[in-house]
Amino acid sequence: MTEQTPILSVRELHCGYTDIPVLHGISFDVFPKEKLCILGANGCGKTTLLRAIARILPFHGSVTACGLSIHQAKRIEIARIMAFLSQMNTICFSYSVYQTVMMGRYCHKKGMFPSDVPAGQGVVEESMRQTGIWELRDRPICELSGGQLQRVLLARVFAQSPSIILLDEPTNHLDLKYQVELIAYLNEWVKSGERCVVSVMHDINLALSFADKLLLLKDGVAIDAAPANACSLKSLDKAYEMDIDSYMSAASERWKHLTAYNKEREK
């Protein structure tokens, strides 16, 4: 695969629930080592788009991942090239952290149990060390904090050894420290090999600091796709139905005021 060949290609994707259409002809490409963030107001179709790409939802159109047609592929074939981290849910089972991360090796298993695959154990340990949770490996998953749990779930995604990671609000419910750490893990992961990340985010600042490209949705339609450092403010305003520039500028001024106040106090 060359740098000019998309690792993920979506063409004229239509998707919805029962008789209610949600997405209308979405098309975009993501290339190796790229990070695409999908932005838009609540209900615009962001999560539906990710679920369609992962073939969790039926869709019309085409999705090609690593040269494989998602429409025609077997589930296990999709799992070997694509991992999906959904919004964090309550964990109701008492597996250990290690056992939870090992679940990511299921699509690569050769026997009844993924833990019987020695090669997978090395991948699991590497994924856990990469996300800083190796010391937690024997802890029950139900005893972790929200930030720890999200790192475990990300380690499970890494252990799956995909080429494409789909993320649905990965920083949801995380404090700022864990948000920054999670983004750092993803930045390191995507640098190695033919890989890409497609993520839904609510925080525009976080998306701008993380993404190479942005895809803006409104009412199930892609209204703009552009590099993150050249996104149209008019398109952002349209997507969120508000004056984004004024909001961001006011927030920046408040921060400048707070910084100046603290510097003055320290004199």
Buried (B, 14 or more C-beta within 10 A) or exposed (E): EEEEEBBBBBEEBBBBEEEEEBBBEBBBBBBBBBBBBBBBBEEBBBBBBBBBBBBBBEBBBBBBBBEBEBEEBEEEBBBBBBBBBBEBEEBEEEBBBBBBBBBBBBBBBEEEEBBEBEEBBEBBBBBBEBBEBBEBBEBBBEEBEEBBBBBBBBBBBBBBBBBBBBBBBBBBEBEEEBBEBBBEBBEEBBEEEBBBBBBBBBBBEBBBEBBBBBBBBBBBBBBBBEEBEEBBEEBBBBBBEEEBEEEBEEEEEEEEEEEEEEEEEEE
